[in-house]
């Protein structure tokens, strides 16, 4: 069993954001093994100010699909 390090590799710096919806984190989750619907990918969006999380299914990981959500 490998030992777990006690110190982070680098200093952690908080992300500061003073206005809601000014900064988002967007991640794509995709290629589900057996999609039961027409959606085969997903997108997770996090607002850095409020920590609000939205997950939406998307058909394809194209710029148009992502732009439609934003």
N, C-alpha and C positions, 0 to 999 in steps of 0.2 A: 504494500500500500504506500502510495506516494505521500509525502508530507505536504500539508497545506501551508503556503507561505503566510506569515503573519503581517507583513508589510506590503502595501500596494507597490506596484512597479514604479509608478510616478505619482507625484502630488495630485490629488484630486481637486479640481477647481469647480465651484458651483456655476451653473448657468444662470445668470441674472437677467430677468426680463420684467420690466415694470408696467407693461401694457398688455391686456388680454389680446390674444390672437395676433400678436406681433411676431412671434417666433413659433414655428411648428416643427415637430419631428415626424417624418413620414417613413414608414417601413413597408416593404412589400413582402407578403407571405404567400408562397405559391406552390403551385402544382400539387394540389391535394391528390392523394392516391386514387380514390374512387369518388369523384364528385357526384352527388345525388341531384344536383341542380345544374343549370347552365353556367353557373359561376364556378370557375376552377382556380381562381386566385383571390387573395384578400389584401386589403390595405389597412394599416393601422396608423392613425394620426393622433398625436399628442400635442396639446397646447402647453407650452412651457410655463406660462404664468399660472394657470388654474390647475394644471395636471389633468385636464379633461381628456379622456381617451375615447376615440371613435374607431370602430372596426366596421369596414364595409366590404361586402363581396364585390369583386369586379370580374368581368368576363375575360378580359385580356389585359396584360400589362403594357398598354400603349399610352402614349402621351395624351390622347384624346380622352380615354377613360379616367385618367388621373385628373386632367383639367376639368372634366365634368363635375367631379366631386368638389374641387377647390372653387 
